[in-house]
Amino acid sequence: MKYLTLLMLLTLTTMVHAQEEEKDQHLTYIIDATYDSKSELGYRFIKRLDGMSVVFAQIEPRLLEFFNLDDDSLVGSTFRITYFREPNFPDRAVGKDSIPVREDLIISDLVQIE
């Protein structure tokens, strides 16, 4: 009986620890894209693979120190972009079962390749 209780406690502790780690991890994506413009929606790039446009809602502030995407000097430059998706919930939504309105794309790393 003691072993069963100990095993159940160990299993529960492992599950809680795994859930906490999962909250801090984002699935990241990498694309090559050409910088096109900045608008109120975010930073617009054109993907090299298929020519489709993609808009990133945010960029890590440290990257803006190296790449000033707020002016037109880098328009036409190609970058290797590492990004992740972050759910955007309505203001009134509370709780983990809420459905996000959309997903924001956030640039976490940027390397100029052309």
N, C-alpha and C positions, 0 to 999 in steps of 0.2 A: 504494500500500500504506500509506503514511504517513497519507493522508487517511482511509482505511478504519479504521485503528487509532484515529485521533483522533475520528472520528465515533462509533465504538463506545464509547469512553471517555466522550464527552459524553453519549451516550444513557444509559449506566449511571449516571452522576452525576445526571442529571435524574430517573431513576427512583427512586434512593435518596432524593433530596431530597423528592420527592412523597410517598413512603411515610412519611417522618418528619413531614411536615406533616399527613398524614391521621391520625396517632396523636393529635395535639393538638386535633383538631376534633370537636365533637359536633353532631349534628343536633338543633336545638332545636324545641320545640313551644310553642304559646301557646294557653291556654284561659281562659275566664271561669268561675269556680267559687266556690261559697259554702263558707266554712270551717265544718266540722261538729264535729270533735273531734281529740284526740291520743291515741294508744295506744302500746303497745309496738311496733307495726308501723310507726308513723309518723304523719303528718299527713293526716287524712281530709277531703276536699273533695267537694262535690256539683256536678257539671258543669251549667252552665246550659242547654247545648244539648240534652242528653238525660236529665238527672236521674240519671245513673249516678254511682256513687261511685268516687273514685280516691284511692289512698293513696300519698303521697310519703314515701320512706324517709328522706330528708335534706333539709335546707334550708341554704342558705349562712349561716354564722354571722353575717355582717354584717347580714342581713335580720332576724334575731331581735332585733337591737338596736332596730329600728324597729317591728316587729310581734311582740309577745309572744304567740306561739301556744301557749305552755305553760300559759296560764290560760284561763278561759272568757270573758274580756271581748270577744274578737273572734268568738265563735261567732255565726253568722248574717251576718257581713260578707262581701261579695263582692269578689273579687280577680281581677285579670288576672295569670295565672301563666305565667311562662316556665320551661320545664324541659327536661331532657334525660334520656336513658336511659343507664344504665351497667350493663354486664354484670356479674353476680355469679357468680363461679366457685367451685366447691367448694374447700375448703382443700387438698386433695391434687392438684388440677389444676395442672399446670405446662405451659407452652408455648402457643404461639399457636393450636394446633389444638384446644385444649380447648373443650368445649361448656359455655356458662354454665347454671347451675341456673335462674336467673331474671334479670330485668332490674330494677334499682332505679331508681325515678324520683327525680330530684334537682331541687329548685327552685333556679333560678339568679337569678330576679328576681321581684319581687312588687310589685304596685301595687293599692292599695285603690281600688275604683271605686264601692262603695256601702257 
